[in-house]
Amino acid sequence: MATNDWKSVLAKLDVAGGSVNPVTAKEIAQFEEETKFLLPKSYCGYCTTIGPGILVTPDSYKISVPGAKSEHYNLLTFNDVMKVVEGKPSRIREQFARSWLFAVDIGNGLYFWDPLESTQPDDHEYAIYIMYEDYKLDRLANTFWDFVTKICLVSGPPGYVQSENELTFDPRE
């Protein structure tokens, strides 16, 4: 997605404090070089336009990005801390081990890309899944753009009671 698309999303959000903390393309490139994982193009546009923070209340999605100053919103640290494979059911262990986590919600749902499920190869887009606390998985979207614009801002994940969302964003560093 082009930066302008994310600017139109940002224009719809009530931003706490009035400004966001986007990361630089250099920080994204450093992450990709270090991890050898090419981030989805739509996610990169989000990162360089909006940045880390909490999207939408009351269902609140904590979005992590490369280069975030806070370890709670740094994509690499988030994966190091949250991607524990031990104890996961064998049916999901392999998929979860290869995944890249990028968000968590207020109900402790973990959101991740499956790099083996490319949806738009030219843009490095991957299938997006949620893993609920009971280890049930649902495939949610084909792109990060769809995840934000159709799940976070509209319907919420399957099984969640969708209340009236306030289109808010609480930026973090």
N, C-alpha and C positions, 0 to 999 in steps of 0.2 A: 504494500500500500504506500502511496505517496505521502509525504509529510503533510500535505494539505488535507488529506483525509483525516489524519489524527488531529489536525487543528480544528476541523469541524466537530469532532467528538469533544475535544477540550472546550470548545465554545458552549457546549450544552451543559457542562459540569459547573457546579458551584465549588470553586476551589478554596479550601481552607487557607487563610492567610493571603489569598489573592495571587500566588505565583507557584509554579511547579519547579522541579529540580531535574531537568532532563540530563542525560549523560551524553558524552561525546561519541562520535563515530570511532575515535581512537580507542576509547575504553571498550567498545564492542569488538574492535579488531584485536585488541590485546587478549580479550577473553577467548575469542575464536582461535587465536594462535596457541594459547596456553592449553586449551581443552581439545583442540582439533574437532570441535563441533560447530558447524555453520548454523548460526541462529536464523530463524525465519525472518524474511524480509519485512513482513508486517509487524512483527515484534520489534525489530530494529527501529522502524519508524516510530512506534510507540515510545521506545526508550529515549530516542533523541528529541521527541516532542513533549512527552509528559513525564517520564521517569518513574522512580520508585514511589510507592505509596499505597494507600487504602482506597479502593474504588467502590463506590456505591454503598449507601447505607439503606436498610439495616443488614443486608446480606453480606456485606463487606468482604472484598477479595483483596488480600495482601499480595501485591505484585512486586516481585523481586527483579532486579536488573543488574547487568554487569557494571562494575564500577561504582555501585552505591557505597557511600561512606559507612553507613550503618551496617553492621554484620547481619542485622535482622532483615535487611532488604537487599543484600548483596547476593546475586545469583549463585556464585560459586560457593560461598559460605552456606547458603540455604541448602544447596544440594549436599554438601559435606555433612551437615547436621541432620537433615531430614531423610536422606536416602539410605535408610537402614533396611537391608534386605532380610536379615535374620528374623525369624518369626513370621514372615509373610507366608501365606499359603503357597504351596509349590506351583499351583496353576498360574500364579501371577509373578512369581519370583524372577523368572528370566526377563519378562517384559519390564518389570520395575527396575531391575539392575541396569538395563541399557537406557532407561528413560532419563530425561532432563526435567526436573521439577522447576516450575516458575511461579507458582502461586499456592496459597492456602486460603480457605474461607473460614468464616466464623463458626461453621459446623465441623471444622477440622478436615474438610475434604481437601485432598492434595491434587493439584492440577499438573499434568506433565505432557511432554511431547514424546512420542514413540518414534525414534529416528529410523526405524525399519518400515514405517508406514508413511512414505513420502506422498503428499497430496498434490503438491505443485513443485516438482523438482527444480525448475529454473529459479524459483524464489525460496528454496529451502524450507518450504512449509511442510509440516508434519501433522499427523492425526493428533488431536488433543483429547486426553482422557481425564476423568476424575476418579480417584480412589477414595471411597468413603471409609469411615472408621471401621466398618465391618469387613473391609477388604473387597467389597463389591466394586466392580469397575463399570463405568459407562463411557462410551465414546461420545464426545460432545460436539466437536467441530473439526473442520478441515484446515482452518487457518486461525492465527491469533486474532486477526481482524474479526472473524466470525465469533470467536470466543467472547471478545469484549462487546461487540455491537449486538449480538443476538442472545448471549447467555448472561453476561454480567449486567448489561444495561436493560435487558428486557425480561427474559423468561426465568432465569436462574437454572440451576442444574436439576435433572430429574429427581423427583422424590422430595425436593425442598418445598416447603410451603412458601409460596411467593407472596410477599406483602408488597405494599406500595413502596417502591424504591424511590429514594431521593437521589437524584443525579448529582452525586458529590464526589470529590476527590480530596483526600487528605495527603498532601505531599510529604515525603520523608527524604532523608539524605542518604 
